[in-house]
Amino acid sequence: MKTLLILGAGTGGTMVATKMAHLLDLQEWRIIIVDRDESHYYQPGFLFIPFGIYSPSDVVKPKRNFLPPQVEVFFSDIEIIEPDQNRVQLRYEKKVINYDYLVIATGSHIHPEETPGLMDGAWRKNIFDFYTVEGAIALSRFLKFWKGGRMVLNITEMPIKCPVAPLEFIFLADWFFHERSMRDDVEIVFTTPLAGAFTKPRASGILGNLLEEKGILLESDFNIMEVDTTNQAIRSYDEREIDYDLLVTIPTNMGAEVIDRSDMGDELNFIPTDKHTLQSPKWENVWIIGDAGNTPTSKAGSVAHFMLDVLVDNMLRHMEGLEPLPKFDGHANCFIVSGFEKGILIDFNYDVEPLPGKYPLPGFGPFSLLKESAVNHWGKMMFRWIYWNMMLKGEDMPFESQMSMAGKWA
């Protein structure tokens, strides 16, 4: 019997397990999935927790609820991946799993210790993250009693999970402080290593204008060198200094530590991946989905969803002795909650930046691209239900893996 081994039971790994359980002959194939954590997190929901829009129960469910019964599940840390020997060693009872095909979906994780001073005594006192459920809850408690001052949001370095999430946080904070009649008591500063508000020029201009309209200061090209918790300031390598009363940080994002132990990744533990086939260039029976790879696209759940069919089709082709097809185009789309029950939607890929238009039906929508609307806001809020009830369960969704130019205004 052959073995398909999946490392990681987050968004990407769960979708692969569900899809392959329906496509493989389970008389011939054994499907195994390994993850260290029994809880599945709806990560886009983390940024709503600090503002009381979601509670932790809205974003956490048992992983077993979404894994097919035909799939064997091990909850364990992974000691090492040995792709030259086609095996993985688990810490759990020192178990060794041999595989014929390997899918790596180990995601990315924050590393605040990478920034000097970030954790020197003020961590989760007046310095918070919201990329973990624990950080989001701690920030929620802080904001309930905060009287105002200067709030600085800092992106330490790229790439990060969901590049629009820091913007959404800033927009939600502006709305939150308005609702509490304390916006005049809060100065909001957004600092980023990027040259503008976002990675793509046209969207960056529109989002930058929106920041300006909301009275939010954008400090671009800010590459943080250190955090001075004594004087409550962050400093950049070009010697700029920004004081804060509240610092919200997006720490360095890195791939799983097991990728480093296994000598499979780059300096940030992201695995070199063919950006069009999603196959490892070094090991032809190793495939990468979601945040674990170094594909130059957004590290977001929507991207893992668009990767899914390409990865599955290419694995099945490879099993039949055929060459994988270079069909993944870097497709990403993201709702950006902009506050006051409005939102923006962007849709783009490796070659085409976000453009205005209508999505997913050309000329009809109902969602507007690169434009604020109430429908976009409710699309974002509705997506949590779609995620739990359709996306993870492998249900068909009306979105193609490849980006379409239909409905876009070039």
ABEGO torsion letter per residue (X at the ends): XBBBBBBEABAAAAAAAAAAAAABBAAABBBBBBBABABBBBAAAAAAAAAGABBAAAABBBAAAABBAABBBBBBBBABBBAAAGBBBBABGGBBBBBABBBBAAEBBBBAAABBGAABGABGAABBBAABAAAAAAAAAAAAABAEEBBBBBBABOBBBGAAAAAAAAAAAAAAAAAAGAAAABBBBBBBABABABABAAAAAAAAAAAAAAGBBBBBGBBBABBBAAAGBBBBAAGBBBBBABBBBBBBBBBBAAAAAAGABBAAGBBBBBAAAGBBAABAABBBBEAABABBBBBBAAAAAAAAAAAAAAAAAAAAGBBBBBABAGBBBBBBBAEGGBBBBBBBBAABBBBBEBOABBGAOABBBGBBBAAAAAAAAAAAAAAAAAAAAGBBBABBABBBABGBBX
